Amino acid sequence: MNLRADVIVLGAGMVGVGVALNLQKRGRDVVLIDRRGAGEETSFGNAGLIQREAVIPYTFPREFGTILSYAMNNRRDAVYHLSALPRVAPWLFRYWRESAPERIARSADALAPLMAECVKEHDALIAEAGGKAASLVYQKGWLKCLRSEESMRDAIAEAKLLGEYGVDYAVLTGAEVRKLEPHVSDAVIGAIHFRGSPTSADPGALTKTYAELFVQRGGRFLKGDARRLSQEASGWRVALESGPIEARDVVVALGPWSDDVFRPLGYDIPFAVKRGYHMHYAGKGNATLGHSLHDAHGGFALVPMSKGIRLTTGVEFADRDAPPTPVQLARAEPFARALFPLGERLDEKPWMGRRPCLPDMVPVIGRAERHRGLWFAFGHAHHGFTLGPVTGRLLAEMMTGQTPFTDPSRYSAERFRH
Ligand SMILES: Cc1cc2nc3c(=O)[nH]c(=O)nc-3n(C[C@H](O)[C@H](O)[C@H](O)COP(=O)(O)OP(=O)(O)OC[C@H]3O[C@@H](n4cnc5c(N)ncnc54)[C@H](O)[C@@H]3O)c2cc1C
């Protein structure tokens, strides 16, 4: 006999787990399917920041000089594989187009309601999941470290704009930064302290803890290949090794692999990945780090985690499955060592992940227009760890006929059809 459920959620990263939990809360019988354990891919290796402040999307540069400097391909914050350019260029052009000031404002307006609720939705899950989840999150905010008067002025102007979206921040002098973090270099002349953005000391473990909550509450988490999805008269079926499972609704939450499922179903959504890397380090001597640091000049973040100090890199444009080329890590490391006294590397090799992106840096959340019972929750770019639970809430509200807490039309995949 075939297994049945109300909803199949494909992908157990932070987004899929957030969707599964929210549907379950609303009385749906949910099966979560992944080919691995929960939170073992992109949701494992990110910087762990729950970025309440991330209302304004990361954009493609518009000034000629900056574009030229990116084209030289020797920067730390963004690099590309020359061999992948023919495939990536059309998407990059759309990304450039979506980075015009009026379009950035539109993306910010779309991201703002999600960001405004992101911490609350994580907090609710942390409270429900209990002590283990709470021990994986710290509430100190993070520091955007600045090295010049000019970057300080720009960062203060941006922070003021974010303040209008309800973001809590403080402008710190260099001395104030070193009061919080005594080992940070004198080269840092100030920082913006985003006080309302928590960090997880182990984002993969937090995702697993949420997935465990889903299972404790009676949810089923099964191993399987999402590409074995097919549409049937009664809904959707996934052929698992253990036998088929069927449901009326299915949610595609496969992060950077979402196109493996939506493209064969005929959806031409402009989807690409921005790859990134991490490496853990020991503190040198007695140096300890309490706050997450982002160094805009160096193009990296340093985050205190359970496994050591995690350095995460900027963006690499490349084919999703091309072998790793962690040149950015090699370029960022000397800057990171100059910012903060890092000791030896703690991992055998760098971790690589892929940020799933739409050109406007706004996720796709909602109904797939041409198939009954097919739903999308992917493309969270730089902020899927932040947005998983709130995405789950919004999609579950839409799927169960509740009034969505914000207008969902701006997250529709249809926005790219004109
Ligand atoms: C270096 C770096 C730093 C980042 N820092 C942050 C940060 O500080 N804060 C933040 O909010 N975001 C950050 N991000 C982005 C964030 O990690 C992603 O947006 C988020 O993890 C995406 O979550 P997801 O659930 O959509 O995808 P994933 O976590 O990748 O989950 C997708 C799941 O689908 C499964 N899957 C794929 N194909 C199949 C298949 N065929 N069958 C079955 N299962 C399948 C995978 O096994 C995986 O479990 C960062 C990303 C990178 C790379």
The ligand as an SDF file (V2000), in Angstrom:
LIG
                    3D

 53 58  0  0  0  0  0  0  0  0999 V2000
   29.4510   31.1270    2.8570 C   0  0  0  0  0  0  0  0  0  0  0  0
   27.9830   31.3560    3.1370 C   0  0  0  0  0  0  0  0  0  0  0  0
   27.6070   32.1450    4.2210 C   0  0  0  0  0  0  0  0  0  0  0  0
   26.2510   32.3850    4.4900 C   0  0  0  0  0  0  0  0  0  0  0  0
   25.8900   33.0880    5.6160 N   0  0  0  0  0  0  0  0  0  0  0  0
   24.5760   33.2420    5.9200 C   0  0  0  0  0  0  0  0  0  0  0  0
   24.1830   33.8870    7.1300 C   0  0  0  0  0  0  0  0  0  0  0  0
   25.0040   34.2890    7.9450 O   0  0  0  0  0  0  0  0  0  0  0  0
   22.8560   34.0470    7.3740 N   0  0  0  0  0  0  0  0  0  0  0  0
   21.9120   33.5930    6.4980 C   0  0  0  0  0  0  0  0  0  0  0  0
   20.7160   33.7990    6.7490 O   0  0  0  0  0  0  0  0  0  0  0  0
   22.2420   32.9250    5.3850 N   0  0  0  0  0  0  0  0  0  0  0  0
   23.5540   32.7400    5.0660 C   0  0  0  0  0  0  0  0  0  0  0  0
   23.9080   32.0840    3.9260 N   0  0  0  0  0  0  0  0  0  0  0  0
   22.8560   31.6230    3.0150 C   0  0  0  0  0  0  0  0  0  0  0  0
   22.1360   30.4090    3.5740 C   0  0  0  0  0  0  0  0  0  0  0  0
   23.0700   29.4550    4.0180 O   0  0  0  0  0  0  0  0  0  0  0  0
   21.2130   29.7990    2.5150 C   0  0  0  0  0  0  0  0  0  0  0  0
   20.3840   30.7880    1.9460 O   0  0  0  0  0  0  0  0  0  0  0  0
   20.3120   28.7320    3.1580 C   0  0  0  0  0  0  0  0  0  0  0  0
   21.0710   27.7890    3.8640 O   0  0  0  0  0  0  0  0  0  0  0  0
   19.4750   28.0320    2.1120 C   0  0  0  0  0  0  0  0  0  0  0  0
   18.6840   27.1000    2.8010 O   0  0  0  0  0  0  0  0  0  0  0  0
   17.8200   26.0480    2.0120 P   0  0  0  0  0  0  0  0  0  0  0  0
   17.0580   25.2600    2.9940 O   0  0  0  0  0  0  0  0  0  0  0  0
   17.0780   26.7680    0.9340 O   0  0  0  0  0  0  0  0  0  0  0  0
   18.9280   25.1510    1.2470 O   0  0  0  0  0  0  0  0  0  0  0  0
   19.8470   23.9750    1.8260 P   0  0  0  0  0  0  0  0  0  0  0  0
   20.2370   24.2160    3.2190 O   0  0  0  0  0  0  0  0  0  0  0  0
   20.9350   23.7520    0.8360 O   0  0  0  0  0  0  0  0  0  0  0  0
   18.8750   22.7440    1.8120 O   0  0  0  0  0  0  0  0  0  0  0  0
   18.5080   22.0980    0.6190 C   0  0  0  0  0  0  0  0  0  0  0  0
   18.3200   20.6290    0.9290 C   0  0  0  0  0  0  0  0  0  0  0  0
   17.8880   19.9500   -0.2620 O   0  0  0  0  0  0  0  0  0  0  0  0
   18.4760   18.6590   -0.2710 C   0  0  0  0  0  0  0  0  0  0  0  0
   18.4780   18.1380   -1.6330 N   0  0  0  0  0  0  0  0  0  0  0  0
   19.0630   18.6860   -2.7250 C   0  0  0  0  0  0  0  0  0  0  0  0
   18.8100   17.9110   -3.8200 N   0  0  0  0  0  0  0  0  0  0  0  0
   18.0510   16.8790   -3.3960 C   0  0  0  0  0  0  0  0  0  0  0  0
   17.4560   15.7610   -4.0460 C   0  0  0  0  0  0  0  0  0  0  0  0
   17.5970   15.5510   -5.3640 N   0  0  0  0  0  0  0  0  0  0  0  0
   16.7210   14.9140   -3.3100 N   0  0  0  0  0  0  0  0  0  0  0  0
   16.5570   15.0940   -1.9790 C   0  0  0  0  0  0  0  0  0  0  0  0
   17.0930   16.1300   -1.3090 N   0  0  0  0  0  0  0  0  0  0  0  0
   17.8310   17.0130   -2.0090 C   0  0  0  0  0  0  0  0  0  0  0  0
   19.8740   18.8950    0.2710 C   0  0  0  0  0  0  0  0  0  0  0  0
   20.4320   17.6810    0.7730 O   0  0  0  0  0  0  0  0  0  0  0  0
   19.6190   19.9400    1.3500 C   0  0  0  0  0  0  0  0  0  0  0  0
   19.4350   19.3490    2.6220 O   0  0  0  0  0  0  0  0  0  0  0  0
   25.2640   31.8260    3.6330 C   0  0  0  0  0  0  0  0  0  0  0  0
   25.6290   31.0130    2.5710 C   0  0  0  0  0  0  0  0  0  0  0  0
   26.9880   30.7650    2.3160 C   0  0  0  0  0  0  0  0  0  0  0  0
   27.3590   29.8650    1.1790 C   0  0  0  0  0  0  0  0  0  0  0  0
  1  2  1  0
  2  3  1  0
  2 52  2  0
  3  4  2  0
  4  5  1  0
  4 50  1  0
  5  6  2  0
  6  7  1  0
  6 13  1  0
  7  8  2  0
  7  9  1  0
  9 10  1  0
 10 11  2  0
 10 12  1  0
 12 13  2  0
 13 14  1  0
 14 15  1  0
 14 50  1  0
 15 16  1  0
 16 17  1  0
 16 18  1  0
 18 19  1  0
 18 20  1  0
 20 21  1  0
 20 22  1  0
 22 23  1  0
 23 24  1  0
 24 25  2  0
 24 26  1  0
 24 27  1  0
 27 28  1  0
 28 29  2  0
 28 30  1  0
 28 31  1  0
 31 32  1  0
 32 33  1  0
 33 34  1  0
 33 48  1  0
 34 35  1  0
 35 36  1  0
 35 46  1  0
 36 37  1  0
 36 45  1  0
 37 38  2  0
 38 39  1  0
 39 40  1  0
 39 45  2  0
 40 41  1  0
 40 42  2  0
 42 43  1  0
 43 44  2  0
 44 45  1  0
 46 47  1  0
 46 48  1  0
 48 49  1  0
 50 51  2  0
 51 52  1  0
 52 53  1  0
M  END
$$$$
